[in-house]
Amino acid sequence: MSRLRQALTFENVLVTVVAFVVLAGGTAIAANQLAKNSVGKKQLKAKSVGTAELKKNAVTTAKIKKSAVTGAKVKDGTVGGPDVDAASTSFSRIVHEARGTGAVAIAGGEGRTAYPVSPATYTQQAGEDNWFFGAVDVTFEPGCAPPRTANGSVLVDASNPLDFEDNEVLARGEIYDGAGGTVSRRMHLSGFPGGILQGPAATTHTLTLVVESECDSGAGVVATSGAVDVVGAR
């Protein structure tokens, strides 16, 4: 017993307490101040890192392994037109739309008038073939005596749209009326054999929608809601 009292001196007890505090504190510091790159795959418990542990926007393109994301991992309906690089993809689709909303009277009994559509210019991409389609509403007034007709033409790069050449026409349409009175019809313009514009190099073109009318006598034809669509194919 006397030996135990001799061992339990103030100095021995103090040294023991200090050692315990240092050891405990050292362990706590080590747990909260891990050395850089000290935690690897071996230290992580399987399936311990889930969606909740990932910081928002933490996974970037550089962190995704090449070919890791396949079609099976893409949700149906999530990839739309804006996500597709059209310039690098084979396709057949509308590449340009030109529209008009005003009402334009066709001059005279046998008149020819350019119907304004916008935007009238577009750029055909290199290696792209273009087809042209259009439509316009035509109203025959009672003053235009039957039989009466209306024709529409889509012109590309016409030097004089009101006196165009046949090789400047890429789409045509026609409607006929023999009843008389007020008649409104939708005229569709479509391409025809040879009505293809090929583009070996990128080229800017100007579109013109021309509407013509013919009355047996008198006048009175009005065009409204004109439209031109350019279909591109690669």
Backbone torsions as a table, in degrees:
resi	resn	phi	psi	omega
1	MET	NA	-39.2	178.3
2	SER	-65.3	-34.2	176.8
3	ARG	-65.2	-38.8	179.2
4	LEU	-64.1	-40.2	178.8
5	ARG	-64.9	-37.5	179.3
6	GLN	-65.3	-35.3	-179.2
7	ALA	-72.7	-35.4	-178.0
8	LEU	-86.9	59.8	175.0
9	THR	-81.8	165.4	178.7
10	PHE	-58.1	-41.1	-177.9
11	GLU	-65.4	-42.1	-179.4
12	ASN	-64.7	-43.6	179.4
13	VAL	-62.6	-43.1	-179.1
14	LEU	-62.4	-43.8	179.3
15	VAL	-62.2	-39.7	-179.4
16	THR	-64.6	-44.5	179.6
17	VAL	-63.7	-44.3	179.9
18	VAL	-61.0	-43.7	180.0
19	ALA	-61.1	-40.9	179.9
20	PHE	-64.0	-44.8	179.9
21	VAL	-62.6	-43.2	-179.4
22	VAL	-63.2	-44.6	-179.9
23	LEU	-64.5	-44.9	-179.9
24	ALA	-65.0	-45.2	179.5
25	GLY	-64.6	-38.7	179.4
26	GLY	-63.0	-38.8	178.3
27	THR	-64.9	-42.9	-179.4
28	ALA	-63.8	-42.6	179.9
29	ILE	-64.6	-40.8	-179.0
30	ALA	-63.7	-34.1	-178.8
31	ALA	-71.7	-31.1	-175.9
32	ASN	-98.5	-12.1	-180.0
33	GLN	-127.8	70.5	-179.0
34	LEU	-71.3	143.9	177.8
35	ALA	-67.0	149.9	-179.6
36	LYS	-58.4	133.1	178.5
37	ASN	64.4	21.7	-179.4
38	SER	-85.2	-18.6	178.8
39	VAL	-101.8	117.3	179.5
40	GLY	-120.9	-164.2	-178.6
41	LYS	-59.2	-35.5	-177.3
42	LYS	-66.8	-29.2	-178.3
43	GLN	-84.3	-12.8	-178.5
44	LEU	-93.4	130.2	177.6
45	LYS	-70.3	141.8	-179.8
46	ALA	-56.2	132.5	177.6
47	LYS	64.4	21.1	-178.5
48	SER	-83.0	-22.8	178.9
49	VAL	-100.6	113.4	-179.7
50	GLY	-117.3	-169.3	-178.6
51	THR	-59.5	-38.6	-177.2
52	ALA	-65.3	-26.9	-178.1
53	GLU	-84.0	-10.3	-178.8
54	LEU	-86.3	129.5	177.2
55	LYS	-68.7	143.4	179.5
56	LYS	-57.6	132.1	-179.3
57	ASN	64.4	19.2	-179.8
58	ALA	-74.6	-30.4	-179.3
59	VAL	-91.1	111.1	-178.2
60	THR	-107.4	175.0	-179.8
61	THR	-56.4	-40.1	-177.7
62	ALA	-65.2	-22.1	-177.6
63	LYS	-92.2	-3.7	179.4
64	ILE	-93.3	124.8	-179.1
65	LYS	-64.1	142.0	179.4
66	LYS	-57.8	132.9	-179.8
67	SER	66.8	12.9	-179.9
68	ALA	-74.2	-33.1	179.5
69	VAL	-95.2	111.9	-178.9
70	THR	-109.2	176.3	179.7
71	GLY	-58.1	-33.6	-179.9
72	ALA	-65.1	-23.6	-178.2
73	LYS	-93.3	-2.1	179.5
74	VAL	-98.1	124.5	-178.9
75	LYS	-66.7	136.1	179.7
76	ASP	-57.4	135.8	176.2
77	GLY	82.2	1.7	-178.0
78	THR	-89.0	-18.9	179.4
79	VAL	-99.1	113.8	-178.6
80	GLY	-113.0	-173.9	-177.8
81	GLY	-54.1	-45.9	-179.5
82	PRO	-62.6	-18.4	-178.1
83	ASP	-89.0	-4.3	-175.9
84	VAL	-104.0	132.3	176.5
85	ASP	-81.4	92.9	-174.1
86	ALA	-60.7	-33.2	-177.4
87	ALA	-64.0	-22.3	-178.1
88	SER	-106.5	8.9	-173.1
89	THR	-120.2	136.0	173.1
90	SER	-69.8	134.1	-175.5
91	PHE	-160.6	168.6	167.6
92	SER	-141.1	108.7	-174.5
93	ARG	-158.2	168.8	176.8
94	ILE	-72.7	121.8	-178.8
95	VAL	-105.2	-11.9	178.7
96	HIS	-156.5	140.0	176.5
97	GLU	-127.3	132.2	175.7
98	ALA	-124.5	134.0	-173.3
99	ARG	-134.3	153.2	174.3
100	GLY	-140.8	148.5	-176.4
101	THR	-123.9	-12.8	-175.6
102	GLY	-77.9	169.0	175.9
103	ALA	-102.0	128.6	-177.4
104	VAL	-126.6	125.4	177.8
105	ALA	-80.0	135.2	177.6
106	ILE	-84.0	122.7	-172.1
107	ALA	-66.6	132.4	170.4
108	GLY	70.2	178.7	178.8
109	GLY	-75.1	-28.6	174.4
110	GLU	-129.0	73.0	-172.1
111	GLY	-105.1	163.5	177.7
112	ARG	-140.4	122.5	-175.0
113	THR	-135.8	141.0	175.0
114	ALA	-85.1	122.9	178.6
115	TYR	-91.3	123.7	-173.9
116	PRO	-73.5	125.4	173.2
117	VAL	-124.9	153.2	-176.2
118	SER	-144.8	143.5	-7.5
119	PRO	-73.5	135.5	-175.4
120	ALA	-83.5	-15.2	179.9
121	THR	-110.6	148.6	176.0
122	TYR	-153.6	165.7	-179.8
123	THR	-111.8	120.7	174.3
124	GLN	-81.6	126.6	-176.3
125	GLN	-76.3	154.7	179.1
126	ALA	-61.2	136.1	178.6
127	GLY	76.8	11.5	-177.1
128	GLU	-108.9	133.8	173.8
129	ASP	-96.8	139.2	-178.5
130	ASN	-117.9	135.8	169.7
131	TRP	-114.7	155.6	-174.1
132	PHE	-127.1	137.1	178.7
133	PHE	-137.6	153.6	-179.5
134	GLY	-156.1	175.4	177.9
135	ALA	-159.7	153.3	176.8
136	VAL	-158.8	141.2	175.7
137	ASP	-86.2	131.9	-178.9
138	VAL	-122.6	131.8	176.9
139	THR	-117.5	121.4	173.2
140	PHE	-89.5	125.0	176.7
141	GLU	-87.8	160.5	179.9
142	PRO	-57.9	-27.0	-179.5
143	GLY	-68.4	-15.9	177.9
144	CYS	-93.8	102.3	-173.1
145	ALA	-73.4	139.8	177.4
146	PRO	-76.1	161.3	-3.8
147	PRO	-70.8	147.5	-175.3
148	ARG	-141.7	149.5	-176.6
149	THR	-137.5	160.1	172.7
150	ALA	-139.1	138.3	178.7
151	ASN	-123.4	147.9	176.0
152	GLY	-128.9	146.1	179.8
153	SER	-139.0	136.5	171.5
154	VAL	-99.2	119.2	-178.9
155	LEU	-107.5	147.8	176.7
156	VAL	-124.3	121.0	176.5
157	ASP	57.5	41.2	178.8
158	ALA	-74.2	129.4	-180.0
159	SER	-71.4	-32.2	177.5
160	ASN	-141.7	91.3	-173.2
161	PRO	-57.6	-27.6	-179.0
162	LEU	-89.0	0.2	174.3
163	ASP	-145.5	59.2	-170.9
164	PHE	-80.8	161.7	175.1
165	GLU	-95.6	155.7	-178.3
166	ASP	-60.8	-33.5	-177.8
167	ASN	-75.2	-4.1	176.1
168	GLU	-93.9	-4.5	-179.0
169	VAL	-93.5	124.2	-179.7
170	LEU	-112.2	-12.3	176.2
171	ALA	-156.2	145.8	-178.5
172	ARG	-141.3	158.3	175.1
173	GLY	-154.6	160.5	-178.3
174	GLU	-151.9	144.1	171.3
175	ILE	-131.5	154.1	-176.0
176	TYR	-132.8	143.4	175.2
177	ASP	-140.4	130.1	179.3
178	GLY	-119.1	6.8	-174.5
179	ALA	-89.1	-34.6	-176.0
180	GLY	89.8	179.2	-177.5
181	GLY	78.2	-159.6	178.2
182	THR	-94.2	119.4	-178.3
183	VAL	-134.2	129.1	176.7
184	SER	-115.1	132.4	-178.9
185	ARG	-137.5	152.4	174.7
186	ARG	-96.1	122.1	179.5
187	MET	-102.1	126.1	178.9
188	HIS	-102.9	136.2	-179.6
189	LEU	-114.0	131.1	-179.2
190	SER	-134.6	163.6	179.5
191	GLY	-73.6	171.0	-179.0
192	PHE	-142.1	167.0	179.7
193	PRO	-51.6	127.5	-176.9
194	GLY	92.9	-8.4	-178.9
195	GLY	-86.6	43.4	-179.6
196	ILE	-116.5	134.9	178.4
197	LEU	-108.9	113.8	-179.5
198	GLN	-93.2	145.5	-175.2
199	GLY	-127.4	86.2	176.1
200	PRO	-64.3	-27.1	177.8
201	ALA	-134.2	155.9	178.8
202	ALA	-61.2	128.0	-174.9
203	THR	-140.8	137.4	176.5
204	THR	-91.4	130.8	-177.5
205	HIS	-121.1	158.2	176.0
206	THR	-117.0	128.3	-179.6
207	LEU	-100.2	143.5	174.7
208	THR	-136.6	131.9	174.6
209	LEU	-104.6	114.2	-177.7
210	VAL	-109.8	132.7	178.6
211	VAL	-117.6	132.5	178.8
212	GLU	-120.9	151.6	177.8
213	SER	-137.1	155.5	176.3
214	GLU	-145.8	123.1	177.6
215	CYS	-112.4	148.3	176.2
216	ASP	-60.7	-36.1	172.3
217	SER	-159.3	159.7	179.8
218	GLY	76.3	-161.6	-177.8
219	ALA	-156.3	170.4	177.4
220	GLY	132.9	71.9	176.9
221	VAL	-131.9	132.2	-177.6
222	VAL	-126.0	135.6	178.1
223	ALA	-108.2	137.2	177.9
224	THR	-140.5	162.2	172.8
225	SER	50.8	55.3	177.8
226	GLY	-79.3	150.9	-179.2
227	ALA	-152.4	145.9	174.2
228	VAL	-134.8	130.5	175.3
229	ASP	-116.8	136.8	174.9
230	VAL	-108.9	123.2	178.6
231	VAL	-102.8	125.0	179.7
232	GLY	-105.7	144.7	178.7
233	ALA	-136.2	141.1	176.9
234	ARG	-122.0	NA	NA
